[in-house]
Amino acid sequence: MLTGLIGLAAVLGVTVLALFPLIHRLHPLVWRRLVAWGILASLLALAVLIAWSWAAWWRIAATWTAAYLGFKALLLLHTPAAVLSGLTWWRYLGFTVGWLGMDVEPWTRPAAQLPAPIVRRRLISGLVIGLAGGALLLLIVSLPLPECWRLAQAWCAFVAGVIATFFGGTSLLTAFWNRFGRAVRPLFDQPVYASSLGDWWGKRWNLSVHMVLTLAVWQPLRERISGAWAATAVFAISGLLHEYLLSYPARGGWGGPTAYFAIQAAGMYAERQRSMRRWLRRNPVRQAGWTLGITLLPGPLLFHPPLLRALVGPLLD
């Protein structure tokens, strides 16, 4: 396994080094797009080959890291070289290695001090949420529940871990870079307050993936097909991506993530209908119930039992 880790680290390091001159010197858009998709596909395939025999936690670390860097390449090479002219080496390194988001624009200009109250609020929010989620996780995994409750316990522990990392950890990282003059946005912007599926997926939940798929998938397709079909393609690719990120490391649960994002695509289609828009607009409670119901109730399809057993199960033994 050590050899595989060294090999994967070397591949990722070479990719970071090679990507910098590419984003500045490769100008034809068609070539930028082809190279971007080639880098993503190569990294995803190599992570599978190298981590095939590893334990679930190591597999998920390998695949997520490869996907993360591949998405960075996808975004940077789908952004015109002229827009990235201010992305110097150290800014590029901070964006590529040090920041989980995909909002590259704040890294293309000199650092500027952000208002202290905003940074302080994000820092405190991240600390409180992260500590609360971590404490809840420790409490849940320490409960001596019978075997018949093991899956429910794993699900609750997983949710606590998501709260600690997705909301707490990313808020702290955002505050860190805000403190050093990078006006980056939180990756998860209070999704519980989303008023629609479009608001949830477009403005509040995992904005890094949204930015990349909008730039690399939705916009090119929108030039050729309708917005509705382009959005459906984005959800289809999201389903396949999460099969790779969740089902492959767990070695099970195949089809669940694809089904989950198919439900989201169907919900978005329904939400665009005039009668549905009118029905939802009349009552904020309906909006919240619809949005949270469509996104959260099918959650076990996305974070399926094989994933919970593989990732959380060892903590419960």
Sequence and secondary structure as in RCSB ss.txt:
>XXXX:A:sequence
MLTGLIGLAAVLGVTVLALFPLIHRLHPLVWRRLVAWGILASLLALAVLIAWSWAAWWRIAATWTAAYLGFKALL
LLHTPAAVLSGLTWWRYLGFTVGWLGMDVEPWTRPAAQLPAPIVRRRLISGLVIGLAGGALLLLIVSLPLPECWR
LAQAWCAFVAGVIATFFGGTSLLTAFWNRFGRAVRPLFDQPVYASSLGDWWGKRWNLSVHMVLTLAVWQPLRERI
SGAWAATAVFAISGLLHEYLLSYPARGGWGGPTAYFAIQAAGMYAERQRSMRRWLRRNPVRQAGWTLGITLLPGP
LLFHPPLLRALVGPLLD
>XXXX:A:secstr
 HHHHHHHHHHHHHHHHHHHHHHHH   HHHHHHHHHHHHHHHHHHHHHHHTTS HHHHHHHHHHHHHHHHHHHH
HHTS TTTTTT  HHHHHHHHHH  S   GGGSS      HHHHHHHHHHHHHHHHHHHHHHHHHHHS   GGGH
HHHHHHHHHHHHIIIIIIIHHHHHHHHHHTT     SS  GGG SSHHHIIIIIS HHHHHHHIIIIIHHHHTTS
 HHHHHHHHHHHHHHHHIIIIIHHHT  TTHHHHHHHHHHHHHHHHHSHHHHHHHHT HHHHHHHHHHHHHTTHH
HHS HHHHHHHTHHHH 
